Amino acid sequence: MTRADAAWLAVAALLCGCALAGWAVPRDWIDWQPDAVWHQPWRAWTAVGVHYSAEHLWANLAGVALAGAFGVVARVPSRLAVAWLVAWPLTHLGLLVKPELTHYGGLSGVVHAGVAAVITCVLITGDRPQRWVASLVLVGFIAKLLSEAPWGDALRHPPGWDIAVAPIVHATGSLAGAACAAWFLLGPGRRVPVNGR
């Protein structure tokens, strides 16, 4: 395992640890609340520790594991781990566009940030076949986001789920992840790594 792999997996492990630790904490202490953003800014990080059912928790832990594996397989550079960390609170700050979402908890937005960061990285640093694959993944990813209509109701009740889902967080996470990845790869003074390293 390379240092870059370890860095990426460390962020995934940190997110899983926060989710598991948050299970024991009263939700209203740590969930995202737009009215509390300026006097309780930690909620932009701690919202990942809130889950509304065991199914919700396990689904999000599986999502983080897949995002972690995706980053390792895509051979993302270690600076992408930092980009994912920066995208974490930005994902939740983006929820300010939907103030009617008065409470939010979960990992799914930050999972989307990680996936978007990996896709962006491969599109920027990959060779031609890798960029083709990343482009196809991107098309599917965008189709999924659009199918959720994040501009619609703040909460949805999809069949088969025992919780309400907030599609906007998938969009804000994706935008935060892609923007942070692009910045950490292409920002001033950055050297674009070749093939993810």
C-alpha positions in Angstrom: 0.0 0.0 0.0 1.3 3.4 -0.9 1.3 6.5 1.2 -1.4 8.0 -1.0 -3.5 4.9 -0.6 -3.1 5.1 3.2 -4.0 8.8 3.2 -7.2 8.2 1.2 -8.2 5.2 3.3 -7.5 7.2 6.5 -10.1 9.7 5.5 -12.6 6.9 4.8 -11.8 5.4 8.2 -12.2 8.7 10.0 -15.6 9.2 8.4 -16.6 5.6 9.5 -15.3 6.3 13.0 -17.3 9.5 13.3 -20.4 7.8 12.1 -20.1 5.0 14.6 -19.2 7.4 17.5 -22.1 9.6 16.6 -24.5 6.7 17.0 -24.2 7.1 20.8 -24.7 10.9 20.9 -28.1 12.6 20.9 -28.9 13.6 17.3 -29.9 17.2 18.1 -26.5 17.9 19.6 -24.6 17.2 16.4 -26.9 17.2 13.4 -26.8 19.9 10.7 -29.1 22.8 11.5 -29.0 25.9 9.3 -30.1 28.2 12.1 -27.1 27.1 14.2 -24.4 27.4 11.5 -22.8 30.6 12.8 -22.8 29.9 16.6 -22.3 26.1 16.4 -20.1 25.7 13.3 -18.9 22.2 14.3 -22.2 20.9 13.0 -20.7 21.1 9.4 -18.4 18.3 10.5 -20.5 16.4 13.1 -23.5 15.9 10.9 -21.8 12.7 9.5 -22.3 11.2 12.9 -26.1 11.3 12.8 -28.0 8.4 11.4 -31.8 7.9 11.7 -31.8 4.1 11.6 -29.4 1.2 11.7 -30.2 0.7 7.9 -29.2 4.3 7.3 -25.9 3.8 9.2 -24.9 0.5 7.5 -25.8 1.9 4.0 -23.6 4.9 4.6 -20.7 2.8 6.0 -20.9 0.7 2.9 -20.8 3.8 0.8 -17.7 5.1 2.5 -16.0 1.7 2.0 -16.8 1.8 -1.7 -15.5 5.4 -2.0 -12.4 4.4 -0.2 -11.9 1.4 -2.6 -12.6 3.7 -5.6 -9.9 6.1 -4.6 -7.3 3.3 -4.1 -8.2 1.6 -7.4 -8.0 5.0 -9.2 -4.6 5.6 -7.6 -5.5 9.1 -6.4 -2.6 11.2 -5.0 -2.4 12.0 -1.3 -3.5 15.6 -1.8 -6.9 14.2 -2.9 -7.3 13.0 0.7 -6.9 16.6 1.8 -9.4 17.7 -0.8 -11.9 15.1 0.5 -11.4 16.5 4.1 -12.0 20.1 2.9 -15.1 19.0 0.9 -16.6 17.5 4.1 -17.8 20.7 5.8 -18.4 22.4 2.5 -20.9 19.7 1.6 -23.0 20.7 4.6 -22.5 24.4 4.3 -24.0 24.0 0.8 -27.3 23.0 2.5 -27.8 26.6 3.3 -29.4 26.8 -0.2 -32.3 24.8 1.3 -33.0 26.4 4.6 -36.3 24.5 4.9 -34.0 21.4 5.6 -33.9 22.2 9.3 -32.1 19.0 10.3 -29.8 16.8 8.4 -27.5 13.9 9.4 -25.6 11.2 7.5 -22.6 10.4 5.4 -24.1 10.3 2.0 -23.2 13.8 1.0 -19.6 13.4 1.9 -19.5 10.0 0.2 -20.7 11.7 -3.0 -17.9 14.3 -2.4 -15.3 11.5 -2.3 -16.6 9.9 -5.5 -16.8 13.2 -7.3 -13.2 13.9 -6.2 -12.0 10.6 -7.6 -13.8 11.1 -10.9 -12.4 14.7 -11.2 -8.9 13.4 -10.5 -9.0 10.7 -13.1 -10.4 13.1 -15.7 -7.5 15.5 -15.0 -4.6 13.1 -14.4 -5.5 9.8 -16.2 -4.3 8.6 -19.5 -6.8 8.4 -22.4 -8.4 5.0 -21.6 -8.7 6.1 -17.9 -10.4 9.3 -18.9 -12.8 7.4 -21.1 -13.8 5.2 -18.2 -14.0 8.2 -15.9 -16.2 10.0 -18.4 -18.6 7.1 -18.5 -18.7 6.9 -14.7 -19.3 10.7 -14.7 -22.3 10.4 -17.1 -23.9 7.7 -14.8 -23.1 9.8 -11.7 -24.7 12.9 -13.2 -27.7 10.9 -14.3 -28.2 9.6 -10.8 -27.9 13.1 -9.3 -30.4 14.6 -11.8 -32.9 11.7 -11.3 -33.0 12.7 -7.6 -34.2 16.2 -8.6 -32.2 18.0 -5.8 -33.9 21.3 -6.8 -37.3 19.8 -5.6 -38.6 19.0 -2.1 -36.0 19.0 0.6 -36.9 15.5 1.8 -38.1 12.5 -0.1 -39.3 9.1 1.1 -38.0 6.5 -1.4 -39.6 3.1 -1.4 -37.7 0.5 0.6 -36.0 3.1 2.9 -37.1 3.6 6.6 -35.9 7.2 6.6 -36.4 10.4 4.5 -33.6 11.3 2.1 -32.3 14.8 1.3 -31.2 14.7 -2.4 -29.7 18.2 -2.2 -26.8 16.9 0.0 -25.8 14.5 -2.8 -25.5 17.5 -5.2 -23.7 19.8 -2.7 -21.3 17.0 -1.8 -20.6 16.2 -5.5 -20.0 19.9 -6.3 -17.7 20.3 -3.2 -15.8 17.2 -4.0 -15.2 18.1 -7.6 -14.3 21.7 -6.8 -11.8 20.7 -4.1 -10.2 18.0 -6.2 -9.8 20.5 -9.1 -8.3 23.1 -6.8 -5.9 20.7 -5.1 -4.8 19.4 -8.5 -4.8 22.6 -10.6 -4.6 25.4 -8.2 -1.8 28.0 -8.2 1.6 26.3 -7.8 0.3 22.8 -8.3 2.0 20.2 -10.4 -0.5 17.9 -12.0 0.5 14.3 -11.2 0.7 11.8 -14.0 -1.7 8.8 -13.7 -2.9 9.7 -10.2 0.5 9.9 -8.4 
